[in-house]
Structure formats: C-alpha cells, structure tokens
Amino acid sequence: MKITTAQWIVMAAGVVALALLPLGLKGYGVYLLSLWCVYVMANFGLNLVVGYAGLMSLCQAAFLGIGAYTAGILMNMGFSFWVVVPVAALNCFLLGLLIGFPALRVQHHYLAFATLGFNVLVSLFMRNEQWLTGGPFGIANVPRPSVFGHVLNGSVPFYYLILASTVVLAALMAWLLRSPWGRAFTALRDNPIRAESLGVNITLYTLLAFAIGAVFAGVAGTFYATLVQFIDPIPFSYSASLMLLLAVIAGGSGRFFGPVVGAAIVVLLPEWLRFAQDWYLVIFGFAIVALMIWLPGGLLALPERLGFGDKA
C-alpha cells in the first residue's frame, strides 16, 4: 500500500478538521464523534482480516466486548487505564490466535459461521457469568482515564484522547500494511497456493491476521467502556458484528480509508437521517441496499467507478 503526497495532505487536513470540529458541537455531537473513533479503531482490525487477508470474520464485536469488559472489571478494581489497555490487547491477541485455527480448516461461509459461533459463545458468557460480568445488569461507573493526573471527565478532552489514539492505531496499521507482513497478508488473500509456493507461511499469517485484528478491537473496547461508562452484553452481540462487517464493506473492503468511511456510514448516517423521524431507519436501509448494488466495492470505489483514481 503506497500513500501519495496528496493523500498525506488530505489526512493531515482531516485530522485538523476533526480536532476543530468539537468546538462547534454540543455534548451529544462530541459523543457521536467519539463513538465513531471507537468504530474506526475496531474496523481497522476487521479490515485487516476481511479486506487484506481475505478471511471472513463475524466475531469482531466479541473482541470489542472482551476489551470493554476487561476495562470495566479491572478499572473498577482500581487499575489504571494505561495498564488495562495492554492487558485487553493481550487477551484479545491470544483469543484471536485461538479463533484463527478454524480458518486453517474451513473458508468462506463456513468460517463465517465458525466465527459467529464464537461471538454467540462470548455473548452468552457475558450474560450468564454474573459473578464476573454482572450479567444482564452489566458493569456501571467505569471511570474515565487520566492523563498526567488529570481525569478526562469532560467530553471534549476525552474525545481528543480517543482521536489521538485512533491516529496512532491508523499509523500502526499503515506501517504494518507497508511492511513484508502486509504484503504477505495480501498474498494470502489473492492466491494462498501461490503465496505458499513463494515461502509465505500460510498458517502463521492466517493466525496473525485474526490476532492483530482482535487487538485493534480490544483496544477500541477499552475506549468504548470508558466512553459510555456502563457496559452490558447487548452492544457486543452477533448483530453488532454484522454492523462492523457492514461498515468495512460499505466503506471499501481492502482499502486503507474504508474503516473511516464505513464507520461514518453506520454511526453517523443514522443520526443525520433522524429528521425523517420514524422513517429514518427505512431510508438508512434503502441507502445501504443501493450502495451495495451500485458500488459493491464500497463508497471509496466511487472514483474508480467514475473512471479515475486508484485503490487506496
């Protein structure tokens, strides 16, 4: 993946715009921007699995929930947020390796059902193991993180922390995709047999794709827990995994900025359509159907559909 000078300029301008945007928004608007950043982080990981490695995953919400519950449990025990983040990342990395093993034996819709089963299993654990997760009552009063001793209770300061973390994760993903690992993931997607003949360890990179994708979701989950300050099993069900997958596909699977655009579609677009009152979800559904019919490559495929632009 090569990022041109023009794309670097657009990215820098976008970050500056996102940094200035909260200054003209009220509390709920800042909350939506923060939630959008959380989805972007999680979708960067899912895009690695689905878009770059060519593997199907319907369990990203489970890893999001694992990160969130790790933060909720440990922070209520008194652990610092900055200790919780690497612990959540490690938990998700190990579980991501575990869920990657079915991908060594099955592919396509069979793998989708296998990962979906994992998401259902995690949801049932969150709902039934009340001694740890609080069950359907969830975990309340998750504290906000602190920076240099200052607790980020305000919505705008906390948004800046989430935005900065999103930029850091985006930079890490860009580095990964430009590295030999990124080329190996792409080779795995395009032609696994040819990739193996060229010396790519298919087993290793299949497991790593799931593990790294899970890490991104786990880190996003820690920010989600501290954003809403209350977690229960509902936001991490299989339907949430479907929405995350929809975001990747609608934005542009296998395109670096696909998670950014896709997260805006599933998080911000329904809110922008609320002027339609009871019809806003109907309009949202028709918009998604139309997008999949006329732009199956996602919204970022529009320049190519119009005859100019490269895949990025």
Helices and strands as residue ranges (DSSP letters): H 5-20, G 21-24, H 27-47, I 48-52, H 60-76, H 81-100, G 101-104, H 108-128, H 130-133, G 135-137, E 139-140, E 146-147, E 150-151, H 155-178, H 180-190, H 192-197, H 202-228, E 230-231, G 234-236, H 238-251, H 258-263, I 264-268, H 269-272, G 273-279, H 280-294, G 299-301, H 302-305
